Amino acid sequence: MKPVPKEGILDMPAYVGGRDAIKGIANPYKMSANENPLGASPAALAALEKAFDPSVYPDGHATALREALAKLNGLNADNIVCGNGSDDILQLLAQAYLGPGDEVLHTEHAFLIYKLASRATGARPLAVRETELTANVDSLLEAVTPATRMVFLANPNNPTGTMLARDDIVRLHAGLGGDTILVLDGAYAEYCDPQTYPAGFDLVEQHNNVVTTRTFSKAYGLAALRLGWGYCPPDIANVLNRLRGPFNINQPAMAAGLVALEDQGHIEASRSHNAHWREWLVQQLGGIGFSVRASFANFILVEFDSDQQAAAAEAFLCARGVIPRGLTAYGLPHALRLSIGTEAANRAALAALTDFVAEADAETGK
Ligand SMILES: *Cc1c(COP(=O)(O)O)cnc(C)c1O
């Protein structure tokens, strides 16, 4: 006899993150995890330096942080639930609302956590066909069955960088049953144009089955602190608050997050750095023969002619001190994801890819 975990758990591959080190290379450019190359707001770093008493429990309701998030985004603080990273919110949603016999929809090349969080509950995640690496609302709606309980959509999506417009999201929601939750994952929202980004907060307020999630890990540059949040209809907030760990947000994360929210100048600077270098990389890579599709996030998808070429390019880049994200686990073995980095990182990545292409051309006699 031995302890047996719930069904589904041993079918899950463990999550493997982007590489962060290369043997023999001291300070590689890590372009594999979509981190902010400008780092965190200096004010947030200063807040982390401030003394706090580690013997005292943090505010289990994250009240100040929720109020600040509500003020910044024009939301109701009561319906914000904070998480230990937004992964925490995604996991809580799955745990609270999914079980054996339930079906979950996500797009073909979606963030891996959707699949893992669903499987952990015994539910069945289904990957739905995309068009041009973009979520296809018709296909998603065709995949809906009476067993569908949750639909995860990252907007923009990781790792494709593509995005749905508001009309598409509204149409997707309208085709779901009232007992099916639409989860809009806005991990890269801050990189989008604030005037036109379809945040979906209004959908959360108008319906009882839409949740949006956000994170401090990407544009806010606070990935190590593990801080994220969800905006939920009241009943779902109530459920997540019962299920979550009572002190799931630690004190330094709350303190730094609060100050980071006040420094929107840092977010604007990060957005503009990202837009500038993303455009530059797309153009330059176009010049050496890659057709890189438009990305709305802080990374681009570089596609190769074959899986072998992508693997060779990954090894070539790593040997040059540039770490991309291989995408075999995402069903895109012919592509690499490259986070927009510092100017030096972006130039190093371009130089390495230029040499890679030249060597490949020399070999094939082009
Ligand atoms: C990075 C990322 C997250 C955020 O993860 P955290 O747990 O908040 O660090 C969520 N969704 C997507 C699509 C991501 O790429």
The ligand as an ORCA input file, in Angstrom:
! r2SCAN-3c Opt
* xyz 0 1
  C       3.644     35.119    -17.016
  C       2.218     34.789    -17.191
  C       1.358     34.763    -16.108
  C       1.779     35.253    -14.757
  O       2.290     34.474    -13.893
  P       2.546     34.929    -12.383
  O       2.096     33.757    -11.625
  O       1.690     36.128    -12.087
  O       3.990     35.221    -12.297
  C       0.018     34.474    -16.299
  N      -0.437     34.227    -17.539
  C       0.348     34.280    -18.610
  C      -0.236     34.054    -19.955
  C       1.706     34.539    -18.470
  O       2.493     34.554    -19.545
*
